[in-house]
């Protein structure tokens, strides 16, 4: 079981009604890259979050407590509470 830190950028747009719709996640090589991309997309999306998580990518097992690198706008649970 090889754990590694993954850096992910997740953006949200308007869904049906007042719901948020997640766009496809973007993997980044570094925390700085994830944060920069999130800052650049923040004015263009309803919500943006960049986070780091420990994961076993072979098993698809991700840490339940991600480290938030950047967040902006409207976000769903659990990101809205972190």
ZATOR-492574 format. One record per residue: x, y, z of N, C-alpha, C, O, CB in turn; residue in one letter. Coordinates in steps of 0.2 Angstrom, whole numbers, padded with zeros to 4 digits, always signed. Glycine has a CB too. Layout:
% ZATOR-492574
XYZXYZXYZXYZXYZA ...
END
This chain:
% ZATOR-492574
+0004-0006+0000+0000+0000+0000+0004+0006+0000+0007+0008+0005-0005+0000+0006X +0005+0009-0006+0010+0015-0007+0005+0022-0006+0002+0023-0011+0014+0015-0013X +0006+0025-0001+0002+0032+0000+0006+0037-0003+0013+0037-0003+0001+0033+0007X +0003+0042-0006+0006+0048-0009+0001+0054-0008-0005+0053-0007+0008+0047-0016X +0004+0060-0008+0000+0066-0008-0002+0068-0015+0002+0069-0019+0004+0072-0004X -0009+0069-0015-0011+0071-0022-0014+0078-0021-0017+0080-0016-0017+0066-0025X -0013+0082-0026-0016+0089-0026-0021+0090-0031-0020+0089-0037-0010+0094-0027X -0027+0092-0029-0033+0092-0033-0036+0099-0033-0037+0102-0028-0038+0087-0031X -0038+0101-0039-0042+0107-0040-0049+0105-0042-0050+0101-0047-0039+0111-0046X -0054+0107-0038-0061+0105-0040-0065+0112-0041-0065+0116-0037-0065+0101-0034X -0069+0112-0046-0073+0118-0048-0080+0117-0048-0082+0111-0049-0071+0122-0054X -0084+0122-0047-0092+0121-0046-0095+0126-0051-0093+0132-0050-0094+0121-0039X -0100+0124-0054-0104+0128-0058-0112+0127-0056-0113+0123-0052-0104+0127-0066X -0116+0131-0059-0123+0131-0057-0126+0124-0060-0125+0122-0066-0127+0137-0060X -0130+0121-0056-0134+0115-0058-0141+0117-0058-0143+0122-0059-0132+0109-0052X -0145+0112-0057-0152+0113-0057-0154+0116-0051-0152+0115-0045-0156+0106-0058X -0159+0121-0052-0161+0125-0046-0155+0129-0043-0152+0132-0046-0165+0120-0041X -0154+0128-0036-0149+0131-0032-0143+0126-0031-0138+0128-0028-0152+0134-0026X -0144+0120-0034-0138+0115-0033-0132+0117-0037-0132+0121-0042-0141+0108-0036X -0126+0115-0034-0120+0116-0037-0118+0109-0041-0120+0104-0039-0114+0117-0032X -0115+0110-0047-0113+0105-0051-0105+0105-0051-0102+0109-0053-0116+0105-0058X -0102+0099-0049-0095+0098-0049-0093+0097-0056-0095+0093-0060-0093+0093-0045X -0088+0101-0058-0084+0099-0065-0079+0094-0063-0078+0092-0058-0081+0106-0068X -0076+0092-0069-0071+0087-0068-0065+0089-0064-0062+0095-0065-0068+0084-0075X -0063+0085-0059-0057+0087-0055-0051+0087-0059-0050+0084-0064-0056+0082-0049X -0046+0092-0057-0040+0092-0061-0034+0091-0056-0034+0094-0051-0039+0100-0064X -0030+0086-0058-0024+0084-0053-0018+0089-0055-0017+0091-0061-0022+0077-0055X -0015+0091-0050-0009+0095-0051-0003+0092-0048-0003+0087-0043-0011+0102-0047X +0003+0094-0050+0009+0091-0048+0011+0094-0041+0015+0090-0037+0014+0092-0053X +0010+0100-0039+0012+0103-0033+0006+0107-0030+0001+0109-0033+0018+0108-0034X +0007+0108-0023+0002+0112-0020+0002+0119-0023-0004+0122-0024+0004+0113-0012X +0007+0122-0025+0008+0129-0028+0004+0129-0034+0000+0134-0035+0015+0131-0028X +0005+0124-0038+0001+0124-0045-0006+0124-0044-0010+0127-0047+0003+0118-0049X -0009+0120-0039-0016+0119-0037-0019+0126-0035-0024+0128-0037-0017+0114-0032X -0015+0129-0031-0017+0135-0028-0017+0141-0033-0022+0145-0034-0012+0138-0022X -0012+0141-0038-0012+0146-0043-0018+0145-0048-0021+0150-0050-0006+0146-0047X -0019+0139-0050-0025+0138-0054-0031+0139-0051-0036+0142-0054-0025+0130-0057X -0032+0138-0045-0038+0139-0041-0040+0147-0041-0045+0149-0042-0038+0136-0034X -0034+0151-0039-0035+0158-0039-0037+0161-0046-0041+0165-0046-0028+0161-0037X -0034+0158-0051-0036+0160-0058-0043+0159-0060-0046+0163-0064-0031+0157-0063X -0046+0153-0058-0052+0151-0060-0058+0154-0055-0064+0154-0057-0053+0144-0060X -0056+0156-0049-0061+0159-0044-0066+0164-0047-0072+0163-0046-0057+0162-0038X -0064+0169-0051-0068+0174-0053-0073+0171-0059-0078+0174-0061-0065+0180-0056X -0071+0165-0061-0075+0162-0067-0080+0157-0065-0084+0154-0069-0070+0160-0072X -0080+0154-0059-0084+0149-0057-0088+0151-0050-0086+0155-0047-0080+0142-0055X -0093+0147-0049-0097+0149-0043-0093+0147-0037-0093+0150-0031-0104+0145-0043X -0089+0141-0037-0085+0139-0032-0079+0136-0034-0079+0132-0039-0089+0134-0027X -0073+0136-0030-0067+0133-0032-0064+0131-0026-0064+0135-0021-0062+0138-0036X -0061+0125-0026-0057+0123-0020-0051+0119-0023-0051+0115-0027-0061+0118-0015X -0045+0120-0020-0039+0117-0021-0037+0113-0014-0037+0117-0009-0033+0121-0024X -0036+0107-0014-0034+0103-0008-0029+0098-0009-0028+0096-0015-0040+0100-0005X -0026+0096-0004-0021+0091-0004-0024+0085+0000-0027+0086+0005-0014+0093-0001X -0023+0079-0002-0025+0073+0002-0020+0067+0001-0017+0067-0004-0032+0071-0001X -0020+0063+0006-0015+0057+0006-0020+0052+0003-0026+0051+0005-0013+0055+0013X -0017+0048-0002-0021+0043-0006-0017+0037-0007-0011+0038-0008-0024+0046-0012X -0020+0032-0008-0017+0026-0011-0021+0025-0017-0026+0022-0018-0018+0019-0006X -0017+0028-0022-0020+0028-0029-0022+0022-0032-0026+0021-0036-0016+0033-0034X -0018+0017-0031-0019+0010-0033-0026+0007-0031-0029+0004-0035-0014+0005-0031X -0028+0009-0025-0034+0006-0022-0040+0011-0022-0045+0009-0021-0033+0004-0015X -0038+0017-0024-0043+0023-0024-0045+0025-0017-0051+0027-0017-0049+0020-0028X -0041+0024-0012-0043+0026-0005-0040+0032-0004-0034+0033-0004-0040+0020-0001X -0044+0037-0002-0042+0044-0001-0043+0046+0006-0048+0044+0010-0046+0049-0005X -0039+0050+0009-0039+0053+0016-0046+0056+0017-0048+0060+0012-0033+0057+0018X -0049+0056+0022-0056+0059+0023-0055+0066+0026-0060+0070+0026-0060+0055+0028X -0049+0068+0027-0048+0075+0030-0043+0079+0025-0037+0079+0027-0045+0075+0037X -0045+0081+0020-0040+0085+0015-0038+0091+0018-0041+0094+0023-0044+0086+0008X -0032+0093+0016-0029+0100+0018-0031+0105+0013-0029+0104+0007-0021+0099+0019X -0035+0110+0015-0037+0115+0010-0031+0120+0009-0028+0123+0013-0043+0119+0013X -0030+0121+0002-0025+0125+0000-0028+0132-0002-0025+0137-0001-0021+0122-0006X -0034+0132-0005-0037+0138-0007-0045+0136-0008-0046+0131-0010-0034+0141-0014X -0049+0141-0006-0056+0140-0007-0059+0147-0008-0057+0152-0005-0060+0136-0002X -0064+0147-0013-0068+0153-0014-0075+0152-0017-0076+0146-0020-0064+0157-0020X -0080+0156-0015-0086+0155-0018-0091+0150-0014-0089+0148-0008-0086+0154-0025X -0096+0148-0017-0100+0143-0015-0098+0136-0015-0096+0134-0021-0107+0143-0018X -0097+0132-0010-0095+0126-0010-0099+0121-0006-0103+0123-0001-0088+0125-0007X -0100+0115-0008-0104+0110-0005-0100+0107+0002-0094+0108+0003-0106+0104-0009X -0104+0104+0006-0101+0100+0012-0096+0095+0009-0098+0092+0004-0107+0097+0016X -0091+0094+0011-0088+0096+0018-0084+0102+0017-0081+0105+0022-0084+0091+0021X -0082+0104+0010-0078+0110+0009-0081+0117+0012-0077+0121+0014-0077+0111+0002X -0087+0117+0012-0090+0124+0015-0089+0124+0023-0089+0130+0025-0098+0124+0014X -0087+0119+0026-0086+0119+0033-0079+0119+0035-0078+0120+0041-0090+0113+0036X -0075+0118+0031-0067+0118+0032-0064+0125+0032-0058+0125+0033-0064+0113+0028X 
END
